[in-house]
């Protein structure tokens, strides 16, 4: 867990360059090998090694599985805003492809967690997953969003929103050839301590 009060605009800093070493530190702290963690998470040893060095992007479901194997929560990797006014958000990376995400709410907020996601064409979560929360609300600020919620595919344009259970497997992406931006509200906030909640569906592409 980290806190940072810096003002952040639209930069693309952070990502696996920060998360990867944190995953490696958690693995080494627990005395686990790259081989054992990769096997349990359903990825190759080479892929995990690249991820730990911040050399590859990781889908949301794969990152959740790695965290689960390590006994940590994905929110423990976040940097939290600690100023009363948050300018643009603090960059975070909770998996995904061709996107930038920003955390808008502080660690002390107990009811909701707000994130802003900018997706490049075709960018998205990279697979189905669930979160250890109750509800997720998402509204489209720019472009479009496609989201599959337990087999129910929903198409959202600017100003459209939808609410669904965080425990229903969901997958989302930008269907356009231009950038899209959405705002997520998760309630309650994702827990800092592991309780065995998040799950991710495995696909053959995850093990590349």
Secondary structure, DSSP 8 states (H G I E B T S, - for coil): -EE------S----THHHHHHHHHHHHHHTT--HHHHHHHHTS-HHHHHHHHTT-S---HHHHHHHHHHHT--GGGG-EEB-SSS-SS-EEE--S-EEEEEEE-SBTT--S-EEEEEEEEEEEE-SS-B--SSSEEEEEEEES-EEEEETTEEEEE-TT-EEEEETTS-EEEE--SSS-EEEEEEEES---SS--S---B---GGGG-
